[in-house]
Amino acid sequence: MTGSPIINAILFTLLGLVAFLVALAVAARAAGFDARKAILEERNVAAAIVVAAVTLGVAWIVASTMH
C-alpha cells in the first residue's frame, strides 16, 4: 500500500480490527440470545464456549484474509 512497512502494519491492523468488530457484532445479533446476560448473570458455560468459538473463528478468518 505505502512505501513504509510501519504504516502498512498500522493500516492493516486497524483494518483487521474493524473487520473483526463488525463481524463479531453481526454474529452477536444473529445469535438469538443475549450472550452477555447468559454468560455473566446466568453463568452459562455452554454460552461462553459458543461465544469463544465464534470469536476465534472470526479472528482466524480475518487474519487469513489479511495475510
PyMOL Python script that loads the backbone (N, CA, C, O; Angstrom):
from pymol import cmd

cmd.read_pdbstr("""\
ATOM      1  N   MET A   1       0.823  -1.185   0.000  1.00  0.00           N
ATOM      2  CA  MET A   1       0.000   0.000   0.000  1.00  0.00           C
ATOM      3  C   MET A   1       0.875   1.259   0.000  1.00  0.00           C
ATOM      4  O   MET A   1       0.802   2.071  -0.922  1.00  0.00           O
ATOM      5  N   THR A   2       1.685   1.411   1.019  1.00  0.00           N
ATOM      6  CA  THR A   2       2.560   2.568   1.073  1.00  0.00           C
ATOM      7  C   THR A   2       4.002   2.079   1.037  1.00  0.00           C
ATOM      8  O   THR A   2       4.254   0.874   1.020  1.00  0.00           O
ATOM      9  N   GLY A   3       4.928   2.997   1.025  1.00  0.00           N
ATOM     10  CA  GLY A   3       6.333   2.626   0.978  1.00  0.00           C
ATOM     11  C   GLY A   3       6.903   2.276   2.346  1.00  0.00           C
ATOM     12  O   GLY A   3       7.992   1.709   2.432  1.00  0.00           O
ATOM     13  N   SER A   4       6.189   2.602   3.407  1.00  0.00           N
ATOM     14  CA  SER A   4       6.692   2.379   4.759  1.00  0.00           C
ATOM     15  C   SER A   4       6.050   1.132   5.375  1.00  0.00           C
ATOM     16  O   SER A   4       4.825   1.033   5.441  1.00  0.00           O
ATOM     17  N   PRO A   5       6.875   0.182   5.826  1.00  0.00           N
ATOM     18  CA  PRO A   5       6.315  -1.023   6.443  1.00  0.00           C
ATOM     19  C   PRO A   5       5.564  -0.736   7.744  1.00  0.00           C
ATOM     20  O   PRO A   5       4.607  -1.437   8.071  1.00  0.00           O
ATOM     21  N   ILE A   6       5.983   0.276   8.479  1.00  0.00           N
ATOM     22  CA  ILE A   6       5.306   0.618   9.737  1.00  0.00           C
ATOM     23  C   ILE A   6       3.892   1.116   9.455  1.00  0.00           C
ATOM     24  O   ILE A   6       2.942   0.710  10.123  1.00  0.00           O
ATOM     25  N   ILE A   7       3.759   1.979   8.485  1.00  0.00           N
ATOM     26  CA  ILE A   7       2.432   2.499   8.135  1.00  0.00           C
ATOM     27  C   ILE A   7       1.552   1.372   7.603  1.00  0.00           C
ATOM     28  O   ILE A   7       0.364   1.312   7.919  1.00  0.00           O
ATOM     29  N   ASN A   8       2.124   0.479   6.799  1.00  0.00           N
ATOM     30  CA  ASN A   8       1.366  -0.675   6.302  1.00  0.00           C
ATOM     31  C   ASN A   8       0.870  -1.532   7.458  1.00  0.00           C
ATOM     32  O   ASN A   8      -0.285  -1.959   7.466  1.00  0.00           O
ATOM     33  N   ALA A   9       1.732  -1.784   8.429  1.00  0.00           N
ATOM     34  CA  ALA A   9       1.345  -2.599   9.584  1.00  0.00           C
ATOM     35  C   ALA A   9       0.216  -1.944  10.364  1.00  0.00           C
ATOM     36  O   ALA A   9      -0.729  -2.617  10.777  1.00  0.00           O
ATOM     37  N   ILE A  10       0.307  -0.644  10.566  1.00  0.00           N
ATOM     38  CA  ILE A  10      -0.738   0.075  11.303  1.00  0.00           C
ATOM     39  C   ILE A  10      -2.055   0.058  10.524  1.00  0.00           C
ATOM     40  O   ILE A  10      -3.118  -0.154  11.107  1.00  0.00           O
ATOM     41  N   LEU A  11      -1.989   0.279   9.222  1.00  0.00           N
ATOM     42  CA  LEU A  11      -3.209   0.273   8.407  1.00  0.00           C
ATOM     43  C   LEU A  11      -3.882  -1.099   8.414  1.00  0.00           C
ATOM     44  O   LEU A  11      -5.097  -1.196   8.589  1.00  0.00           O
ATOM     45  N   PHE A  12      -3.091  -2.160   8.224  1.00  0.00           N
ATOM     46  CA  PHE A  12      -3.673  -3.496   8.212  1.00  0.00           C
ATOM     47  C   PHE A  12      -4.193  -3.906   9.589  1.00  0.00           C
ATOM     48  O   PHE A  12      -5.185  -4.628   9.692  1.00  0.00           O
ATOM     49  N   THR A  13      -3.529  -3.451  10.636  1.00  0.00           N
ATOM     50  CA  THR A  13      -4.020  -3.731  11.990  1.00  0.00           C
ATOM     51  C   THR A  13      -5.374  -3.078  12.217  1.00  0.00           C
ATOM     52  O   THR A  13      -6.304  -3.715  12.712  1.00  0.00           O
ATOM     53  N   LEU A  14      -5.483  -1.806  11.856  1.00  0.00           N
ATOM     54  CA  LEU A  14      -6.753  -1.103  12.030  1.00  0.00           C
ATOM     55  C   LEU A  14      -7.852  -1.699  11.159  1.00  0.00           C
ATOM     56  O   LEU A  14      -8.989  -1.849  11.606  1.00  0.00           O
ATOM     57  N   LEU A  15      -7.513  -2.038   9.919  1.00  0.00           N
ATOM     58  CA  LEU A  15      -8.493  -2.653   9.030  1.00  0.00           C
ATOM     59  C   LEU A  15      -8.950  -4.010   9.559  1.00  0.00           C
ATOM     60  O   LEU A  15     -10.136  -4.336   9.496  1.00  0.00           O
ATOM     61  N   GLY A  16      -8.026  -4.788  10.073  1.00  0.00           N
ATOM     62  CA  GLY A  16      -8.364  -6.092  10.650  1.00  0.00           C
ATOM     63  C   GLY A  16      -9.236  -5.971  11.881  1.00  0.00           C
ATOM     64  O   GLY A  16     -10.180  -6.742  12.051  1.00  0.00           O
ATOM     65  N   LEU A  17      -8.930  -5.003  12.750  1.00  0.00           N
ATOM     66  CA  LEU A  17      -9.744  -4.796  13.948  1.00  0.00           C
ATOM     67  C   LEU A  17     -11.160  -4.358  13.598  1.00  0.00           C
ATOM     68  O   LEU A  17     -12.125  -4.823  14.205  1.00  0.00           O
ATOM     69  N   VAL A  18     -11.285  -3.473  12.631  1.00  0.00           N
ATOM     70  CA  VAL A  18     -12.614  -3.022  12.211  1.00  0.00           C
ATOM     71  C   VAL A  18     -13.411  -4.187  11.630  1.00  0.00           C
ATOM     72  O   VAL A  18     -14.583  -4.372  11.956  1.00  0.00           O
ATOM     73  N   ALA A  19     -12.763  -4.973  10.764  1.00  0.00           N
ATOM     74  CA  ALA A  19     -13.449  -6.129  10.179  1.00  0.00           C
ATOM     75  C   ALA A  19     -13.853  -7.128  11.258  1.00  0.00           C
ATOM     76  O   ALA A  19     -14.944  -7.695  11.199  1.00  0.00           O
ATOM     77  N   PHE A  20     -12.983  -7.348  12.245  1.00  0.00           N
ATOM     78  CA  PHE A  20     -13.289  -8.266  13.339  1.00  0.00           C
ATOM     79  C   PHE A  20     -14.472  -7.772  14.162  1.00  0.00           C
ATOM     80  O   PHE A  20     -15.376  -8.547  14.475  1.00  0.00           O
ATOM     81  N   LEU A  21     -14.473  -6.498  14.511  1.00  0.00           N
ATOM     82  CA  LEU A  21     -15.564  -5.965  15.331  1.00  0.00           C
ATOM     83  C   LEU A  21     -16.899  -5.981  14.595  1.00  0.00           C
ATOM     84  O   LEU A  21     -17.936  -6.267  15.193  1.00  0.00           O
ATOM     85  N   VAL A  22     -16.876  -5.678  13.310  1.00  0.00           N
ATOM     86  CA  VAL A  22     -18.119  -5.718  12.530  1.00  0.00           C
ATOM     87  C   VAL A  22     -18.652  -7.146  12.454  1.00  0.00           C
ATOM     88  O   VAL A  22     -19.844  -7.377  12.658  1.00  0.00           O
ATOM     89  N   ALA A  23     -17.775  -8.100  12.163  1.00  0.00           N
ATOM     90  CA  ALA A  23     -18.203  -9.493  12.072  1.00  0.00           C
ATOM     91  C   ALA A  23     -18.695 -10.011  13.420  1.00  0.00           C
ATOM     92  O   ALA A  23     -19.655 -10.779  13.479  1.00  0.00           O
ATOM     93  N   LEU A  24     -18.045  -9.597  14.493  1.00  0.00           N
ATOM     94  CA  LEU A  24     -18.474 -10.024  15.826  1.00  0.00           C
ATOM     95  C   LEU A  24     -19.839  -9.433  16.184  1.00  0.00           C
ATOM     96  O   LEU A  24     -20.655 -10.101  16.819  1.00  0.00           O
ATOM     97  N   ALA A  25     -20.089  -8.194  15.786  1.00  0.00           N
ATOM     98  CA  ALA A  25     -21.388  -7.571  16.039  1.00  0.00           C
ATOM     99  C   ALA A  25     -22.492  -8.274  15.262  1.00  0.00           C
ATOM    100  O   ALA A  25     -23.591  -8.472  15.779  1.00  0.00           O
ATOM    101  N   VAL A  26     -22.202  -8.649  14.025  1.00  0.00           N
ATOM    102  CA  VAL A  26     -23.183  -9.389  13.220  1.00  0.00           C
ATOM    103  C   VAL A  26     -23.464 -10.748  13.845  1.00  0.00           C
ATOM    104  O   VAL A  26     -24.617 -11.175  13.913  1.00  0.00           O
ATOM    105  N   ALA A  27     -22.424 -11.424  14.299  1.00  0.00           N
ATOM    106  CA  ALA A  27     -22.605 -12.740  14.933  1.00  0.00           C
ATOM    107  C   ALA A  27     -23.398 -12.621  16.230  1.00  0.00           C
ATOM    108  O   ALA A  27     -24.214 -13.490  16.538  1.00  0.00           O
ATOM    109  N   ALA A  28     -23.169 -11.566  16.984  1.00  0.00           N
ATOM    110  CA  ALA A  28     -23.907 -11.362  18.235  1.00  0.00           C
ATOM    111  C   ALA A  28     -25.387 -11.129  17.970  1.00  0.00           C
ATOM    112  O   ALA A  28     -26.239 -11.624  18.708  1.00  0.00           O
ATOM    113  N   ARG A  29     -25.694 -10.377  16.917  1.00  0.00           N
ATOM    114  CA  ARG A  29     -27.101 -10.153  16.559  1.00  0.00           C
ATOM    115  C   ARG A  29     -27.770 -11.428  16.067  1.00  0.00           C
ATOM    116  O   ARG A  29     -28.949 -11.661  16.335  1.00  0.00           O
ATOM    117  N   ALA A  30     -27.022 -12.246  15.352  1.00  0.00           N
ATOM    118  CA  ALA A  30     -27.577 -13.468  14.786  1.00  0.00           C
ATOM    119  C   ALA A  30     -27.690 -14.600  15.810  1.00  0.00           C
ATOM    120  O   ALA A  30     -28.318 -15.621  15.531  1.00  0.00           O
ATOM    121  N   ALA A  31     -27.100 -14.433  16.969  1.00  0.00           N
ATOM    122  CA  ALA A  31     -27.076 -15.496  17.969  1.00  0.00           C
ATOM    123  C   ALA A  31     -28.473 -15.849  18.467  1.00  0.00           C
ATOM    124  O   ALA A  31     -28.748 -17.017  18.741  1.00  0.00           O
ATOM    125  N   GLY A  32     -29.330 -14.893  18.584  1.00  0.00           N
ATOM    126  CA  GLY A  32     -30.692 -15.183  19.024  1.00  0.00           C
ATOM    127  C   GLY A  32     -30.863 -15.169  20.534  1.00  0.00           C
ATOM    128  O   GLY A  32     -31.960 -15.425  21.031  1.00  0.00           O
ATOM    129  N   PHE A  33     -29.794 -14.874  21.274  1.00  0.00           N
ATOM    130  CA  PHE A  33     -29.906 -14.767  22.722  1.00  0.00           C
ATOM    131  C   PHE A  33     -28.934 -13.692  23.191  1.00  0.00           C
ATOM    132  O   PHE A  33     -28.004 -13.330  22.470  1.00  0.00           O
ATOM    133  N   ASP A  34     -29.150 -13.189  24.394  1.00  0.00           N
ATOM    134  CA  ASP A  34     -28.275 -12.167  24.949  1.00  0.00           C
ATOM    135  C   ASP A  34     -27.063 -12.860  25.562  1.00  0.00           C
ATOM    136  O   ASP A  34     -27.131 -13.382  26.675  1.00  0.00           O
ATOM    137  N   ALA A  35     -25.968 -12.861  24.835  1.00  0.00           N
ATOM    138  CA  ALA A  35     -24.775 -13.596  25.260  1.00  0.00           C
ATOM    139  C   ALA A  35     -24.211 -13.034  26.560  1.00  0.00           C
ATOM    140  O   ALA A  35     -23.797 -13.794  27.436  1.00  0.00           O
ATOM    141  N   ARG A  36     -24.192 -11.728  26.690  1.00  0.00           N
ATOM    142  CA  ARG A  36     -23.642 -11.120  27.905  1.00  0.00           C
ATOM    143  C   ARG A  36     -24.439 -11.546  29.143  1.00  0.00           C
ATOM    144  O   ARG A  36     -23.860 -11.883  30.175  1.00  0.00           O
ATOM    145  N   LYS A  37     -25.765 -11.529  29.029  1.00  0.00           N
ATOM    146  CA  LYS A  37     -26.606 -11.933  30.155  1.00  0.00           C
ATOM    147  C   LYS A  37     -26.425 -13.420  30.452  1.00  0.00           C
ATOM    148  O   LYS A  37     -26.335 -13.816  31.614  1.00  0.00           O
ATOM    149  N   ALA A  38     -26.372 -14.244  29.402  1.00  0.00           N
ATOM    150  CA  ALA A  38     -26.230 -15.683  29.600  1.00  0.00           C
ATOM    151  C   ALA A  38     -24.906 -16.032  30.275  1.00  0.00           C
ATOM    152  O   ALA A  38     -24.852 -16.924  31.122  1.00  0.00           O
ATOM    153  N   ILE A  39     -23.846 -15.331  29.897  1.00  0.00           N
ATOM    154  CA  ILE A  39     -22.533 -15.662  30.450  1.00  0.00           C
ATOM    155  C   ILE A  39     -22.332 -15.047  31.836  1.00  0.00           C
ATOM    156  O   ILE A  39     -21.910 -15.739  32.762  1.00  0.00           O
ATOM    157  N   LEU A  40     -22.627 -13.766  31.983  1.00  0.00           N
ATOM    158  CA  LEU A  40     -22.315 -13.081  33.232  1.00  0.00           C
ATOM    159  C   LEU A  40     -23.348 -13.298  34.332  1.00  0.00           C
ATOM    160  O   LEU A  40     -22.988 -13.560  35.480  1.00  0.00           O
ATOM    161  N   GLU A  41     -24.621 -13.192  33.989  1.00  0.00           N
ATOM    162  CA  GLU A  41     -25.645 -13.295  35.025  1.00  0.00           C
ATOM    163  C   GLU A  41     -26.066 -14.730  35.292  1.00  0.00           C
ATOM    164  O   GLU A  41     -26.202 -15.136  36.446  1.00  0.00           O
ATOM    165  N   GLU A  42     -26.272 -15.500  34.226  1.00  0.00           N
ATOM    166  CA  GLU A  42     -26.730 -16.882  34.391  1.00  0.00           C
ATOM    167  C   GLU A  42     -25.577 -17.864  34.530  1.00  0.00           C
ATOM    168  O   GLU A  42     -25.794 -19.034  34.844  1.00  0.00           O
ATOM    169  N   ARG A  43     -24.343 -17.396  34.296  1.00  0.00           N
ATOM    170  CA  ARG A  43     -23.121 -18.198  34.408  1.00  0.00           C
ATOM    171  C   ARG A  43     -23.219 -19.473  33.561  1.00  0.00           C
ATOM    172  O   ARG A  43     -22.921 -20.573  34.026  1.00  0.00           O
ATOM    173  N   ASN A  44     -23.640 -19.294  32.317  1.00  0.00           N
ATOM    174  CA  ASN A  44     -23.842 -20.389  31.380  1.00  0.00           C
ATOM    175  C   ASN A  44     -22.523 -20.688  30.658  1.00  0.00           C
ATOM    176  O   ASN A  44     -22.090 -19.922  29.798  1.00  0.00           O
ATOM    177  N   VAL A  45     -21.897 -21.803  31.018  1.00  0.00           N
ATOM    178  CA  VAL A  45     -20.601 -22.169  30.444  1.00  0.00           C
ATOM    179  C   VAL A  45     -20.745 -22.518  28.963  1.00  0.00           C
ATOM    180  O   VAL A  45     -19.861 -22.197  28.169  1.00  0.00           O
ATOM    181  N   ALA A  46     -21.821 -23.155  28.590  1.00  0.00           N
ATOM    182  CA  ALA A  46     -22.026 -23.519  27.185  1.00  0.00           C
ATOM    183  C   ALA A  46     -22.110 -22.273  26.302  1.00  0.00           C
ATOM    184  O   ALA A  46     -21.554 -22.254  25.204  1.00  0.00           O
ATOM    185  N   ALA A  47     -22.791 -21.249  26.769  1.00  0.00           N
ATOM    186  CA  ALA A  47     -22.874 -19.999  26.006  1.00  0.00           C
ATOM    187  C   ALA A  47     -21.502 -19.352  25.885  1.00  0.00           C
ATOM    188  O   ALA A  47     -21.170 -18.792  24.840  1.00  0.00           O
ATOM    189  N   ALA A  48     -20.710 -19.423  26.938  1.00  0.00           N
ATOM    190  CA  ALA A  48     -19.355 -18.865  26.893  1.00  0.00           C
ATOM    191  C   ALA A  48     -18.488 -19.605  25.881  1.00  0.00           C
ATOM    192  O   ALA A  48     -17.687 -18.986  25.181  1.00  0.00           O
ATOM    193  N   ILE A  49     -18.641 -20.912  25.799  1.00  0.00           N
ATOM    194  CA  ILE A  49     -17.874 -21.698  24.837  1.00  0.00           C
ATOM    195  C   ILE A  49     -18.292 -21.357  23.414  1.00  0.00           C
ATOM    196  O   ILE A  49     -17.441 -21.255  22.531  1.00  0.00           O
ATOM    197  N   VAL A  50     -19.579 -21.180  23.179  1.00  0.00           N
ATOM    198  CA  VAL A  50     -20.064 -20.818  21.844  1.00  0.00           C
ATOM    199  C   VAL A  50     -19.540 -19.444  21.443  1.00  0.00           C
ATOM    200  O   VAL A  50     -19.084 -19.263  20.314  1.00  0.00           O
ATOM    201  N   VAL A  51     -19.600 -18.485  22.343  1.00  0.00           N
ATOM    202  CA  VAL A  51     -19.109 -17.144  22.041  1.00  0.00           C
ATOM    203  C   VAL A  51     -17.608 -17.170  21.787  1.00  0.00           C
ATOM    204  O   VAL A  51     -17.129 -16.490  20.879  1.00  0.00           O
ATOM    205  N   ALA A  52     -16.860 -17.933  22.563  1.00  0.00           N
ATOM    206  CA  ALA A  52     -15.413 -18.045  22.350  1.00  0.00           C
ATOM    207  C   ALA A  52     -15.102 -18.693  21.003  1.00  0.00           C
ATOM    208  O   ALA A  52     -14.180 -18.264  20.310  1.00  0.00           O
ATOM    209  N   ALA A  53     -15.855 -19.710  20.629  1.00  0.00           N
ATOM    210  CA  ALA A  53     -15.630 -20.372  19.344  1.00  0.00           C
ATOM    211  C   ALA A  53     -15.926 -19.434  18.178  1.00  0.00           C
ATOM    212  O   ALA A  53     -15.181 -19.406  17.198  1.00  0.00           O
ATOM    213  N   VAL A  54     -17.002 -18.674  18.281  1.00  0.00           N
ATOM    214  CA  VAL A  54     -17.337 -17.714  17.224  1.00  0.00           C
ATOM    215  C   VAL A  54     -16.267 -16.633  17.137  1.00  0.00           C
ATOM    216  O   VAL A  54     -15.863 -16.240  16.043  1.00  0.00           O
ATOM    217  N   THR A  55     -15.810 -16.153  18.288  1.00  0.00           N
ATOM    218  CA  THR A  55     -14.766 -15.135  18.315  1.00  0.00           C
ATOM    219  C   THR A  55     -13.485 -15.634  17.667  1.00  0.00           C
ATOM    220  O   THR A  55     -12.887 -14.932  16.851  1.00  0.00           O
ATOM    221  N   LEU A  56     -13.060 -16.840  18.023  1.00  0.00           N
ATOM    222  CA  LEU A  56     -11.851 -17.406  17.417  1.00  0.00           C
ATOM    223  C   LEU A  56     -12.026 -17.644  15.925  1.00  0.00           C
ATOM    224  O   LEU A  56     -11.112 -17.384  15.142  1.00  0.00           O
ATOM    225  N   GLY A  57     -13.181 -18.132  15.532  1.00  0.00           N
ATOM    226  CA  GLY A  57     -13.443 -18.368  14.119  1.00  0.00           C
ATOM    227  C   GLY A  57     -13.378 -17.092  13.300  1.00  0.00           C
ATOM    228  O   GLY A  57     -12.763 -17.059  12.234  1.00  0.00           O
ATOM    229  N   VAL A  58     -14.007 -16.053  13.794  1.00  0.00           N
ATOM    230  CA  VAL A  58     -13.987 -14.774  13.088  1.00  0.00           C
ATOM    231  C   VAL A  58     -12.562 -14.223  13.043  1.00  0.00           C
ATOM    232  O   VAL A  58     -12.133 -13.692  12.019  1.00  0.00           O
ATOM    233  N   ALA A  59     -11.835 -14.347  14.143  1.00  0.00           N
ATOM    234  CA  ALA A  59     -10.456 -13.854  14.178  1.00  0.00           C
ATOM    235  C   ALA A  59      -9.579 -14.589  13.173  1.00  0.00           C
ATOM    236  O   ALA A  59      -8.753 -13.967  12.505  1.00  0.00           O
ATOM    237  N   TRP A  60      -9.746 -15.897  13.058  1.00  0.00           N
ATOM    238  CA  TRP A  60      -8.952 -16.680  12.094  1.00  0.00           C
ATOM    239  C   TRP A  60      -9.306 -16.285  10.662  1.00  0.00           C
ATOM    240  O   TRP A  60      -8.424 -16.174   9.811  1.00  0.00           O
ATOM    241  N   ILE A  61     -10.570 -16.077  10.400  1.00  0.00           N
ATOM    242  CA  ILE A  61     -10.979 -15.683   9.046  1.00  0.00           C
ATOM    243  C   ILE A  61     -10.398 -14.316   8.695  1.00  0.00           C
ATOM    244  O   ILE A  61      -9.860 -14.131   7.603  1.00  0.00           O
ATOM    245  N   VAL A  62     -10.504 -13.365   9.611  1.00  0.00           N
ATOM    246  CA  VAL A  62      -9.967 -12.032   9.356  1.00  0.00           C
ATOM    247  C   VAL A  62      -8.454 -12.100   9.185  1.00  0.00           C
ATOM    248  O   VAL A  62      -7.907 -11.464   8.285  1.00  0.00           O
ATOM    249  N   ALA A  63      -7.775 -12.860  10.034  1.00  0.00           N
ATOM    250  CA  ALA A  63      -6.319 -12.976   9.947  1.00  0.00           C
ATOM    251  C   ALA A  63      -5.886 -13.620   8.625  1.00  0.00           C
ATOM    252  O   ALA A  63      -4.909 -13.191   8.012  1.00  0.00           O
ATOM    253  N   SER A  64      -6.609 -14.639   8.196  1.00  0.00           N
ATOM    254  CA  SER A  64      -6.215 -15.298   6.941  1.00  0.00           C
ATOM    255  C   SER A  64      -6.488 -14.415   5.733  1.00  0.00           C
ATOM    256  O   SER A  64      -5.742 -14.470   4.755  1.00  0.00           O
ATOM    257  N   THR A  65      -7.523 -13.616   5.776  1.00  0.00           N
ATOM    258  CA  THR A  65      -7.775 -12.729   4.639  1.00  0.00           C
ATOM    259  C   THR A  65      -6.809 -11.546   4.629  1.00  0.00           C
ATOM    260  O   THR A  65      -6.495 -11.010   3.566  1.00  0.00           O
ATOM    261  N   MET A  66      -6.344 -11.143   5.791  1.00  0.00           N
ATOM    262  CA  MET A  66      -5.396 -10.038   5.866  1.00  0.00           C
ATOM    263  C   MET A  66      -3.973 -10.490   5.509  1.00  0.00           C
ATOM    264  O   MET A  66      -3.135  -9.672   5.130  1.00  0.00           O
ATOM    265  N   HIS A  67      -3.719 -11.757   5.628  1.00  0.00           N
ATOM    266  CA  HIS A  67      -2.368 -12.281   5.354  1.00  0.00           C
ATOM    267  C   HIS A  67      -2.193 -12.366   3.883  1.00  0.00           C
ATOM    268  O   HIS A  67      -1.134 -12.780   3.410  1.00  0.00           O
TER     269      HIS A  67
END
""", "prot")
cmd.dss("prot")
cmd.show_as("cartoon", "prot")
cmd.util.cbc("prot")
cmd.orient("prot")
